[in-house]
Amino acid sequence: MDLGLKGKTAIVTGASRGIGLEIARALHAEGVSLVLIARTQESLAQAARAIVSSGTGERAPVHPIAADLGARAEVERVARQAIERLGHVDILVNNAARARTGPFFEVSEGDLEEVWQVKAFGYVRMVRAIAPHMMARHSGAILNVVGNTARTPAEDFVIGSMVNAALVNFTRGVSRELARHNVRINAISPGWTLTERQRRKLELDAAAQGTTMEEIERGEARAVPLRRLVRMEEIAALALLLVSERTPALTGEEIIVDAGATPGI
Protein backbone atom coordinates (compact mmCIF):
# COMPACT_ATOMS: atom_id res chain seq x y z
CA MET A 1 0.00 0.00 0.00
CA ASP A 2 1.35 3.40 -1.01
CA LEU A 3 0.88 5.64 2.01
CA GLY A 4 1.84 8.78 0.11
CA LEU A 5 4.48 9.72 2.69
CA LYS A 6 7.54 9.91 0.45
CA GLY A 7 9.01 13.42 0.51
CA LYS A 8 7.07 14.46 3.64
CA THR A 9 8.65 15.95 6.75
CA ALA A 10 8.03 15.01 10.38
CA ILE A 11 8.91 15.89 13.96
CA VAL A 12 8.95 12.99 16.42
CA THR A 13 9.35 13.72 20.13
CA GLY A 14 10.62 11.18 22.62
CA ALA A 15 12.39 9.68 19.61
CA SER A 16 15.58 8.29 21.12
CA ARG A 17 14.10 4.91 22.10
CA GLY A 18 10.96 2.85 22.46
CA ILE A 19 7.79 3.65 20.55
CA GLY A 20 9.07 7.06 19.44
CA LEU A 21 12.16 5.57 17.82
CA GLU A 22 10.12 2.82 16.17
CA ILE A 23 7.70 5.37 14.67
CA ALA A 24 10.62 7.51 13.48
CA ARG A 25 12.27 4.46 11.90
CA ALA A 26 9.05 3.54 10.10
CA LEU A 27 8.51 7.09 8.82
CA HIS A 28 12.06 7.27 7.49
CA ALA A 29 11.60 3.95 5.71
CA GLU A 30 8.75 5.63 3.80
CA GLY A 31 11.05 8.45 2.68
CA VAL A 32 10.11 11.01 5.35
CA SER A 33 12.68 13.61 6.46
CA LEU A 34 12.89 13.76 10.25
CA VAL A 35 13.60 15.95 13.22
CA LEU A 36 14.12 13.75 16.28
CA ILE A 37 13.65 15.30 19.72
CA ALA A 38 14.65 13.88 23.11
CA ARG A 39 16.45 15.07 26.22
CA THR A 40 20.02 13.85 25.62
CA GLN A 41 22.15 14.52 22.57
CA GLU A 42 24.06 11.26 22.87
CA SER A 43 21.00 9.03 22.80
CA LEU A 44 19.53 11.08 19.95
CA ALA A 45 22.72 10.74 17.93
CA GLN A 46 22.63 6.98 18.42
CA ALA A 47 19.00 6.88 17.33
CA ALA A 48 19.74 8.96 14.23
CA ARG A 49 22.63 6.68 13.28
CA ALA A 50 20.47 3.59 13.76
CA ILE A 51 17.77 5.01 11.50
CA VAL A 52 20.17 6.14 8.76
CA SER A 53 22.17 2.90 8.84
CA SER A 54 19.03 0.83 8.34
CA GLY A 55 19.43 1.51 4.62
CA THR A 56 15.87 2.74 4.07
CA GLY A 57 14.30 6.11 3.49
CA GLU A 58 16.19 6.91 0.26
CA ARG A 59 18.68 9.08 2.16
CA ALA A 60 16.01 11.33 3.67
CA PRO A 61 17.79 13.55 6.22
CA VAL A 62 17.54 12.98 9.97
CA HIS A 63 18.13 15.93 12.32
CA PRO A 64 18.52 15.26 16.07
CA ILE A 65 17.68 18.17 18.40
CA ALA A 66 18.13 17.75 22.15
CA ALA A 67 15.58 19.50 24.38
CA ASP A 68 13.58 19.13 27.57
CA LEU A 69 9.99 19.59 26.44
CA GLY A 70 8.90 20.26 30.00
CA ALA A 71 10.08 23.85 29.52
CA ARG A 72 8.06 26.23 27.32
CA ALA A 73 11.16 28.04 26.05
CA GLU A 74 12.64 24.71 24.94
CA VAL A 75 9.48 23.84 23.01
CA GLU A 76 9.60 27.19 21.23
CA ARG A 77 13.29 26.72 20.43
CA VAL A 78 12.98 23.22 18.96
CA ALA A 79 9.88 24.16 16.99
CA ARG A 80 11.75 27.07 15.43
CA GLN A 81 14.83 24.95 14.69
CA ALA A 82 12.77 22.11 13.27
CA ILE A 83 11.00 24.39 10.81
CA GLU A 84 14.35 25.94 9.82
CA ARG A 85 15.89 22.51 9.12
CA LEU A 86 12.89 20.90 7.43
CA GLY A 87 11.54 23.95 5.63
CA HIS A 88 8.02 23.01 6.66
CA VAL A 89 6.39 20.34 8.83
CA ASP A 90 3.84 17.88 7.44
CA ILE A 91 3.65 15.57 10.46
CA LEU A 92 4.01 15.99 14.22
CA VAL A 93 4.22 12.92 16.46
CA ASN A 94 4.02 13.72 20.17
CA ASN A 95 5.51 10.87 22.18
CA ALA A 96 7.80 12.38 24.85
CA ALA A 97 6.78 11.43 28.38
CA ARG A 98 8.09 11.21 31.90
CA ALA A 99 6.62 8.20 33.73
CA ARG A 100 6.25 8.04 37.49
CA THR A 101 4.74 4.87 38.94
CA GLY A 102 3.92 3.90 42.50
CA PRO A 103 1.24 4.51 45.13
CA PHE A 104 -0.43 7.89 44.72
CA PHE A 105 0.43 9.15 48.21
CA GLU A 106 4.09 8.37 47.66
CA VAL A 107 4.33 10.51 44.51
CA SER A 108 6.16 13.72 45.32
CA GLU A 109 4.95 17.17 44.35
CA GLY A 110 7.95 17.46 42.05
CA ASP A 111 7.12 14.19 40.30
CA LEU A 112 3.52 15.31 39.84
CA GLU A 113 4.55 18.58 38.25
CA GLU A 114 7.16 16.94 36.04
CA VAL A 115 4.70 14.44 34.55
CA TRP A 116 2.23 17.21 33.71
CA GLN A 117 4.89 19.56 32.34
CA VAL A 118 6.59 17.03 30.06
CA LYS A 119 3.66 15.06 28.69
CA ALA A 120 0.50 17.17 29.05
CA PHE A 121 1.95 20.64 28.54
CA GLY A 122 4.70 19.30 26.28
CA TYR A 123 2.16 17.86 23.84
CA VAL A 124 -0.10 20.92 24.01
CA ARG A 125 2.78 23.35 23.53
CA MET A 126 4.18 21.41 20.57
CA VAL A 127 0.76 21.57 18.92
CA ARG A 128 0.51 25.30 19.64
CA ALA A 129 3.99 25.82 18.16
CA ILE A 130 3.67 23.65 15.04
CA ALA A 131 -0.02 23.58 14.11
CA PRO A 132 -0.19 27.26 13.02
CA HIS A 133 2.41 26.51 10.32
CA MET A 134 0.32 23.56 9.15
CA MET A 135 -2.82 25.66 9.23
CA ALA A 136 -1.15 28.32 7.10
CA ARG A 137 -0.28 25.65 4.53
CA HIS A 138 -3.77 24.10 4.84
CA SER A 139 -2.25 20.68 5.37
CA GLY A 140 -0.88 18.56 8.20
CA ALA A 141 -1.31 15.55 10.46
CA ILE A 142 -0.69 15.37 14.21
CA LEU A 143 -0.50 12.18 16.26
CA ASN A 144 -0.51 12.02 20.05
CA VAL A 145 0.79 8.79 21.59
CA VAL A 146 -1.20 8.62 24.82
CA GLY A 147 -1.94 5.36 26.70
CA ASN A 148 -4.85 3.07 27.53
CA THR A 149 -4.88 4.21 31.17
CA ALA A 150 -6.76 7.25 29.87
CA ARG A 151 -9.77 4.93 29.84
CA THR A 152 -9.00 2.70 32.82
CA PRO A 153 -6.73 4.36 35.43
CA ALA A 154 -4.01 2.17 36.90
CA GLU A 155 -3.67 2.11 40.68
CA ASP A 156 0.09 2.63 40.52
CA PHE A 157 -0.12 5.21 37.73
CA VAL A 158 -2.76 7.68 38.89
CA ILE A 159 -1.02 10.87 37.74
CA GLY A 160 -0.05 9.37 34.40
CA SER A 161 -3.62 8.15 33.93
CA MET A 162 -4.94 11.66 34.60
CA VAL A 163 -2.54 13.12 32.05
CA ASN A 164 -3.55 10.52 29.46
CA ALA A 165 -7.25 11.28 29.94
CA ALA A 166 -6.56 14.99 29.58
CA LEU A 167 -4.63 14.43 26.34
CA VAL A 168 -7.40 12.32 24.80
CA ASN A 169 -9.86 15.13 25.51
CA PHE A 170 -7.38 17.69 24.17
CA THR A 171 -7.07 15.68 20.96
CA ARG A 172 -10.82 15.54 20.55
CA GLY A 173 -11.41 19.11 21.61
CA VAL A 174 -8.90 20.81 19.32
CA SER A 175 -9.69 18.63 16.30
CA ARG A 176 -12.59 20.77 15.06
CA GLU A 177 -10.60 23.99 15.13
CA LEU A 178 -7.76 22.30 13.24
CA ALA A 179 -10.17 20.66 10.79
CA ARG A 180 -11.25 24.06 9.49
CA HIS A 181 -7.69 24.36 8.15
CA ASN A 182 -7.43 20.76 6.85
CA VAL A 183 -5.15 19.69 9.72
CA ARG A 184 -5.95 16.35 11.32
CA ILE A 185 -5.15 15.21 14.87
CA ASN A 186 -5.58 11.73 16.32
CA ALA A 187 -4.35 9.67 19.25
CA ILE A 188 -3.00 6.17 19.69
CA SER A 189 -3.31 4.67 23.17
CA PRO A 190 -1.02 1.67 23.54
CA GLY A 191 -1.46 -0.83 26.31
CA TRP A 192 1.29 -3.02 27.79
CA THR A 193 3.87 -2.76 24.98
CA LEU A 194 7.09 -4.73 24.71
CA THR A 195 9.52 -1.81 24.67
CA GLU A 196 13.19 -2.03 25.65
CA ARG A 197 12.26 -0.84 29.12
CA GLN A 198 9.62 -3.55 29.50
CA ARG A 199 12.02 -6.19 28.20
CA ARG A 200 14.49 -5.23 30.92
CA LYS A 201 11.71 -5.53 33.50
CA LEU A 202 10.81 -9.00 32.21
CA GLU A 203 14.46 -10.03 32.39
CA LEU A 204 14.72 -8.83 36.00
CA ASP A 205 11.49 -10.59 36.94
CA ALA A 206 12.70 -13.78 35.29
CA ALA A 207 16.00 -13.66 37.14
CA ALA A 208 14.23 -13.05 40.46
CA GLN A 209 11.85 -15.96 39.88
CA GLY A 210 14.43 -18.33 38.44
CA THR A 211 12.66 -18.72 35.12
CA THR A 212 12.93 -17.44 31.54
CA MET A 213 11.86 -14.09 30.12
CA GLU A 214 9.63 -15.96 27.64
CA GLU A 215 7.76 -17.63 30.50
CA ILE A 216 7.25 -14.31 32.27
CA GLU A 217 5.98 -12.80 29.01
CA ARG A 218 3.52 -15.66 28.57
CA GLY A 219 2.26 -15.05 32.07
CA GLU A 220 1.73 -11.35 31.36
CA ALA A 221 0.01 -12.17 28.07
CA ARG A 222 -2.52 -14.46 29.76
CA ALA A 223 -4.01 -11.37 31.42
CA VAL A 224 -5.30 -9.93 28.10
CA PRO A 225 -7.93 -11.37 25.73
CA LEU A 226 -5.63 -11.85 22.72
CA ARG A 227 -3.05 -13.58 24.94
CA ARG A 228 -0.20 -11.50 23.56
CA LEU A 229 1.67 -8.31 24.31
CA VAL A 230 1.71 -5.36 21.91
CA ARG A 231 4.84 -4.92 19.79
CA MET A 232 6.30 -1.50 19.02
CA GLU A 233 6.21 -2.14 15.27
CA GLU A 234 2.43 -2.58 15.51
CA ILE A 235 2.09 0.86 17.04
CA ALA A 236 4.37 2.28 14.34
CA ALA A 237 2.34 0.67 11.55
CA LEU A 238 -0.86 2.27 12.85
CA ALA A 239 0.92 5.59 13.31
CA LEU A 240 1.95 5.61 9.66
CA LEU A 241 -1.59 4.93 8.54
CA LEU A 242 -3.03 7.71 10.71
CA VAL A 243 -0.64 10.39 9.39
CA SER A 244 -0.86 9.18 5.81
CA GLU A 245 -2.97 10.17 2.82
CA ARG A 246 -4.95 6.94 3.29
CA THR A 247 -7.02 8.31 6.20
CA PRO A 248 -8.01 11.84 5.12
CA ALA A 249 -11.39 11.77 6.90
CA LEU A 250 -10.11 10.55 10.28
CA THR A 251 -9.61 13.19 12.98
CA GLY A 252 -10.34 13.68 16.67
CA GLU A 253 -10.16 9.94 17.29
CA GLU A 254 -8.39 7.76 19.84
CA ILE A 255 -7.45 4.23 18.79
CA ILE A 256 -6.57 1.83 21.59
CA VAL A 257 -4.00 -0.87 20.86
CA ASP A 258 -3.80 -3.18 23.87
CA ALA A 259 -4.77 -6.69 22.70
CA GLY A 260 -8.31 -6.17 23.99
CA ALA A 261 -7.35 -5.36 27.60
CA THR A 262 -9.65 -2.33 27.97
CA PRO A 263 -12.77 -2.73 25.82
CA GLY A 264 -15.54 -0.17 26.19
CA ILE A 265 -16.97 3.03 24.79
N, C-alpha and C positions, 0 to 999 in steps of 0.2 A: 504494500500500500504506500503510495506516494503521499507523505504528510505535508508536502509543500513548505518545508522548513529550510531547505537549502538557500543559503545567502542571508538568512535572518540573523538578528543579533539578540543576545540575551544576557541578563544579569541573574546570577544564582548566588544567594546568600547562604551562609553555613555550608560552603561548598568544599571544604577541605577534607571531608570524610563522610561516611554514612550515606544517607538518602540524598543529601545535597550533591555529593560527589557523583553518585550514580546517575542522578538526573543530568548533571553537567556533562558527564561522559556520553550519555545517550543523545543529548542535544548536539554535541560536537560531531558525533557519528553521522548525524543528519546534515552536516555542513553548516552548523550555526556558529557564528563568532561569539566568544564568551568573555564576560568579566566575572571572575570568581571573587567572592568576598568571604572572609573569615577573620578571626582575631589575629592569628600569628602568620607572619610572612613565610616562615620556614615550612609550615604545614601546607600553606597555599602553593608555594613553589613546588613542593613534592606532588601535590595534586595536579598542578598544571603540567608538569613533566609526564605524569602517568597518563593524562588525557592525550597529550600530543604524541607520546610514544606508542599509543595504541594503534596508530597507523590508519585512523579513520578521520573523517571530517574534511578531507580534501584540503588540508593545510589551513583550515580556518583558524584565525588567531585566537589565542587564549591570554587574557590579561589578568593576573592576580593583583588584588588590591586589599591590603590588610586594614581592618577597621573594627572597632567595637561598636556595634549597632545599638548598644544601650545608651549612647550619647547622641543627642540631636545634631550637634555640630559634625560628628563623624558621619552620620547619615547624609547630611547635606554635602559634605566633602566627597564621599564616594559616589554619590549620584552625579555630581558635577564631573568628576574624573571619568566615570563610566561613559557618560555621554560624549565627552571629549575623545575618548579612545575608540568608541564604537561608531561615532557619528550620529546615530540615533538608536533607540531601544525598541525592539519589537516585542520582547518577552521579558517579564520579571517573575522570577521564582523566589518567593520568600520561604526560607527554610531555617534560618538561624534561630537557635533557641538556647536557653540556659535551664537545664533541668535540675530541680531540687526535690528529692523524694524523702519520705519519712513521715512520722506522725505530725499532724497539723500543729499541735502545741509545742513541738520541738523545732519548728521552722522559725529562724530568726527574722527580725524585721528587715535586716539587710538582704537576706535570701529572698524574701517576699518582694521587695522592691526590684531586685535584680531580675527576677523572672518576668515581672511586668514590663520593665524597661526594655529588656532585650527582645522578648518575643512579641508581646502585645504592641508596645509603642514602636518597636523596631519595624514590625510589619506595616503598621499604620503610617509611620513616617516615610518608609520607602515608597509606599503607594502615593503619598502626598508629594514626594519629590520627583517620581518618575511618571506617574499617570498624566500630569499636565502636558508633558512632551508627546505622549501617545495621543492624547485628546487633540492636540494641535495638528497631528498628522492624520487624525481620524482613523487610527488603526492601532491595535495592540492587544496583548493577552497577558493577564496576571494570574499567577497560581500561588495560593497560600497552602503550605503543607502544615496541617494543624494536628489532629490526633483524635482517636475515637473516644477519649475521655471527655470530649466536649459533650457527648451524649450521655455517657454513664461515668460519673466521677469515680476516680479510684481513691480508696481510703488513704493510701500513702502518697497521693499526688493531688491533694486538694487544690493547691494554688495553681499548679499546671493545668488542672481540669477547668478551673475558673477562666484562665487565660484562653484555653482552647475554645470554650463556649463563647467567650467574647469575640474571638476572631471569626468564628463561623457567622455570628450575627453581623459583624463588620462586613464580611464578604457579601452577605445577602443584602445588607442595608445600602452599601455604596454601589451595588451593581447597576441600579437603575440610572443613577447619575452618570456613571461611566458609559452605560449603553447608549445614551443620547449622542455620544461621540464615537460610537462603534468600537469601544474598548470593552473587552470581556474580562470578568474576574470569577474564578472558581476556587474551590478548596478540595484538597484530598486529605482525608483523615485516616492515616494508617493505624492499625492495631499493633500487636506484638510483632515486631519486624526483626528479622535476623540480621542486624547490623554488626559491625565489628565490635562495638561495645557489648552487645548482647551475646555475641560469640564468646567474648572473654568471660562474661558472667557464667555462661554455661560450662566453660572449661573449669572455672573455680568451683562451681557447684559439683561438677563431676569428680574433681580431685577430692573435695571434702567428703563426698559420699562413697568414694572408692569405686566409681563406675565410669562409663564412657560418656563423652559429650553427646553422642548420638542417642544414648538411652535417656539422658536428661531432656533432650529435645523432643523425643517421642512422648515423654511424660507431659511436657508443656503443651504439646500439640493435642493431646487427648482432651484438653479443657475447652477446645473450640470445635464447632460443628464439622468443619471440613477436615479436622484432624491433621492440620499442617500449619506451620508458621509462615508468615508473609515474607517474601524475598524482596530485597531492595530493587532488583531489576523489574519486578512487577509494578512497583510504585512508579519507577521511571517510565515504563511503557505507557501507563495511564497518563502520566504527566505530559508526555509528548503528544498524545492524542488531544488532551484538553487545550493545549496551546497551539494546536495545529489548525490548518485550514479545513480539516475534516469535521470540526464541531463548531461551525459559525453561529449556531443558534443557541449554544449552551452558555449560560451565564448565571451568576448568583446561586450556584449549586454547590453542595458538599457531597462528595462521593466517599463512602467509607470502605476501606479495604482492610478487613481484619478476619477473613476466613469465616465470617458469619457469627463472630463473637458477640456483637451488639446489634441485633436486629431491632427494628422499630420504626416509628415515623418521627 
